[in-house]
Amino acid sequence: MHTPLLRRRHFTFTLLALVGWGFAASVQATSPVPVQRILVLGDSLSAEYGLTRGSGWVALLQQKLAQDKPGTEVINASISGDTTSGGRSRLPALLKKHQPSHVVIELGGNDALRGLPMAMTQGNLLEMTKQSQSAGAQVLLLGMQMPPNYGPEMARQFEAAFAQVAKSQKAALVPFFLKGVGDDPEPLKWFQPDRIHPNEAAQPRMLANVWPTLKKLLK
């Protein structure tokens, strides 16, 4: 007497189960790509020194990624005045905490301004690159150049240090982070009154120097 009702209940349960399975399969098929996390290890050029918060090239990068590479996170671990030695000492804890998929190293400018030994700068860049790669991250080095008053030979050696590290470790490289800013025929229009730190107008140019190379490393 109750058989038709039991059959209807069984049919309803089966239908709901199938619908639920289909929904779960759909969610699984459309689940987002695992989060990519970019750690930026830099100095004042990346720490928004003298700039309005949110106007620096790293902040602009996060905005661009939100449009072009959704789900990609940026951690800005830059400190004004930092050197390659400072970055090297801070890096292990940052790698452990954030587990980045990519590390952008923007250090070395303060080494040059302070006249620190070239071999030490290159050694620190090399060690930071190795540590990052050992932690499973892809590395992008942002090359810098010395001011012309240091002499052409010192300038050549400093520029080559970034290229040599990148080549030896098969890391990505932006040869000159401040291209179109520091080498502009009228560079002062791109700098703050101290003539050392790029102004807000220069930040999109700095991002434009980084983005093409960084984009190739991202999924």
C-alpha positions as CSV (number, residue, x, y, z in Angstrom):
1,M,0.0,0.0,0.0
2,H,2.9,2.3,0.7
3,T,5.1,1.2,-2.1
4,P,4.4,4.1,-4.5
5,L,5.3,6.6,-1.8
6,L,8.5,4.8,-1.0
7,R,9.4,4.7,-4.6
8,R,8.8,8.5,-4.9
9,R,11.0,9.1,-1.9
10,H,13.7,6.9,-3.3
11,F,13.5,8.7,-6.7
12,T,13.7,12.1,-5.0
13,F,16.7,11.1,-2.9
14,T,18.5,9.7,-5.9
15,L,17.8,12.9,-7.9
16,L,19.1,15.2,-5.2
17,A,22.2,13.0,-4.8
18,L,22.9,13.3,-8.5
19,V,22.3,17.1,-8.5
20,G,24.6,17.4,-5.5
21,W,27.3,15.4,-7.2
22,G,27.0,17.4,-10.3
23,F,27.3,20.7,-8.4
24,A,30.4,19.4,-6.5
25,A,32.0,18.3,-9.8
26,S,31.2,21.7,-11.3
27,V,32.8,23.5,-8.3
28,Q,35.9,21.3,-8.5
29,A,36.2,21.8,-12.3
30,T,36.0,25.6,-11.9
31,S,38.0,25.9,-8.7
32,P,40.6,28.7,-8.9
33,V,44.3,28.1,-9.7
34,P,46.4,27.8,-6.5
35,V,47.3,31.2,-5.2
36,Q,50.6,32.7,-6.5
37,R,52.4,34.7,-3.9
38,I,55.1,37.3,-4.9
39,L,57.5,38.5,-2.2
40,V,59.2,41.8,-3.0
41,L,62.4,42.2,-1.0
42,G,63.7,45.7,-1.6
43,D,64.8,49.1,-0.2
44,S,63.3,52.6,-0.4
45,L,62.6,52.3,-4.1
46,S,60.0,49.7,-3.3
47,A,59.0,50.9,0.2
48,E,57.2,54.0,-1.1
49,Y,59.7,56.4,0.6
50,G,58.4,59.9,0.3
51,L,55.3,58.8,-1.6
52,T,51.6,58.7,-0.8
53,R,50.7,55.3,0.5
54,G,49.4,53.1,-2.3
55,S,51.2,55.0,-5.1
56,G,54.4,53.1,-5.3
57,W,55.2,50.6,-8.1
58,V,54.6,47.6,-5.8
59,A,51.1,48.8,-5.0
60,L,50.5,49.5,-8.7
61,L,51.7,45.9,-9.4
62,Q,49.1,44.5,-7.0
63,Q,46.4,46.5,-8.8
64,K,47.5,45.2,-12.2
65,L,47.6,41.6,-10.9
66,A,44.0,42.0,-9.6
67,Q,43.0,42.6,-13.3
68,D,45.4,40.4,-15.2
69,K,46.3,37.6,-12.8
70,P,43.4,37.3,-10.2
71,G,44.4,35.4,-7.1
72,T,48.0,36.6,-7.1
73,E,49.1,38.1,-3.8
74,V,52.0,40.6,-3.3
75,I,53.9,40.8,0.0
76,N,56.0,44.0,0.1
77,A,58.8,43.3,2.6
78,S,60.9,46.3,1.5
79,I,62.6,48.5,4.0
80,S,64.1,52.0,3.3
81,G,67.8,52.0,3.6
82,D,68.2,48.2,3.4
83,T,71.3,46.6,1.8
84,T,71.9,43.2,0.3
85,S,73.3,42.1,3.7
86,G,70.1,43.2,5.4
87,G,67.9,41.5,2.9
88,R,70.0,38.3,3.2
89,S,69.5,38.2,6.9
90,R,65.8,38.8,6.7
91,L,65.0,36.5,3.9
92,P,64.9,33.0,5.6
93,A,62.2,34.1,8.0
94,L,60.2,35.7,5.2
95,L,60.4,32.6,3.1
96,K,59.3,30.4,6.0
97,K,56.4,32.7,6.9
98,H,55.0,33.6,3.4
99,Q,56.1,30.6,1.3
100,P,56.2,32.7,-1.9
101,S,56.0,31.2,-5.4
102,H,58.1,34.2,-6.7
103,V,60.7,36.4,-5.1
104,V,61.6,39.8,-6.6
105,I,64.9,41.1,-5.3
106,E,65.4,44.8,-5.5
107,L,68.5,45.5,-3.5
108,G,72.0,46.7,-4.1
109,G,71.5,50.4,-4.6
110,N,72.4,51.3,-1.0
111,D,75.4,49.0,-1.2
112,A,76.7,51.1,-4.1
113,L,75.9,54.5,-2.3
114,R,77.8,53.3,0.8
115,G,80.8,52.0,-1.2
116,L,80.4,48.5,0.1
117,P,82.7,45.8,-1.4
118,M,81.4,44.6,-4.8
119,A,82.2,41.0,-4.0
120,M,80.0,41.2,-0.9
121,T,77.1,42.6,-2.8
122,Q,77.3,40.0,-5.5
123,G,77.7,37.2,-2.9
124,N,74.6,38.4,-1.0
125,L,72.6,38.5,-4.3
126,L,73.7,35.0,-5.1
127,E,72.9,33.6,-1.7
128,M,69.4,35.3,-1.7
129,T,68.7,33.8,-5.1
130,K,69.8,30.3,-4.0
131,Q,67.8,30.5,-0.8
132,S,64.6,31.5,-2.7
133,Q,65.0,28.8,-5.3
134,S,65.7,26.2,-2.6
135,A,62.4,27.2,-1.1
136,G,60.6,26.6,-4.4
137,A,60.3,30.2,-5.6
138,Q,61.2,31.6,-9.0
139,V,63.5,34.6,-8.7
140,L,63.5,38.0,-10.5
141,L,66.5,40.2,-9.9
142,L,66.0,44.0,-10.5
143,G,69.4,45.3,-11.7
144,M,70.7,48.7,-10.7
145,Q,73.4,51.0,-11.9
146,M,75.9,53.2,-10.0
147,P,76.0,56.9,-10.3
148,P,78.5,58.1,-13.0
149,N,80.7,59.8,-10.4
150,Y,82.0,56.3,-9.3
151,G,83.8,55.9,-12.6
152,P,83.0,53.7,-15.6
153,E,84.8,50.6,-14.4
154,M,83.1,50.4,-11.1
155,A,79.8,51.1,-12.8
156,R,80.4,48.3,-15.3
157,Q,81.3,45.8,-12.5
158,F,78.3,46.7,-10.5
159,E,75.9,46.3,-13.4
160,A,77.5,43.0,-14.3
161,A,77.1,41.6,-10.8
162,F,73.3,41.3,-11.3
163,A,73.7,39.7,-14.7
164,Q,76.3,37.2,-13.5
165,V,74.1,36.0,-10.6
166,A,71.0,35.7,-12.8
167,K,73.0,33.8,-15.5
168,S,74.6,31.4,-13.0
169,Q,71.3,30.6,-11.3
170,K,69.1,30.8,-14.3
171,A,67.1,33.5,-12.6
172,A,65.1,36.2,-14.4
173,L,66.6,39.7,-14.7
174,V,65.5,43.2,-15.4
175,P,68.9,44.8,-16.4
176,F,68.1,48.3,-15.2
177,F,65.1,48.8,-12.8
178,L,65.2,52.6,-13.3
179,K,65.3,52.6,-17.1
180,G,63.6,55.7,-18.5
181,V,63.9,57.3,-15.1
182,G,67.5,57.5,-14.0
183,D,68.8,57.6,-17.6
184,D,66.3,60.1,-18.9
185,P,67.8,63.2,-20.6
186,E,66.0,65.2,-17.9
187,P,66.1,62.9,-14.9
188,L,65.3,65.4,-12.3
189,K,61.6,65.5,-13.3
190,W,61.3,61.9,-12.2
191,F,62.9,62.4,-8.8
192,Q,61.9,63.8,-5.4
193,P,63.8,67.0,-4.2
194,D,66.5,64.7,-2.7
195,R,67.5,63.7,-6.3
196,I,67.8,60.1,-5.1
197,H,64.2,58.7,-4.8
198,P,61.9,58.5,-7.7
199,N,58.7,60.5,-7.4
200,E,55.1,59.4,-7.9
201,A,55.2,60.1,-11.6
202,A,58.1,57.7,-12.1
203,Q,56.3,54.7,-10.4
204,P,54.3,53.6,-13.5
205,R,57.6,53.6,-15.5
206,M,59.3,51.4,-12.9
207,L,56.4,49.0,-13.0
208,A,56.6,48.9,-16.8
209,N,60.2,47.9,-16.6
210,V,59.3,45.0,-14.3
211,W,56.0,43.7,-15.6
212,P,57.0,42.1,-19.0
213,T,59.6,39.9,-17.3
214,L,57.6,39.1,-14.2
215,K,54.5,38.2,-16.3
216,K,56.4,35.5,-18.1
217,L,57.1,33.8,-14.7
218,L,53.4,33.8,-13.6
219,K,50.9,31.1,-14.4
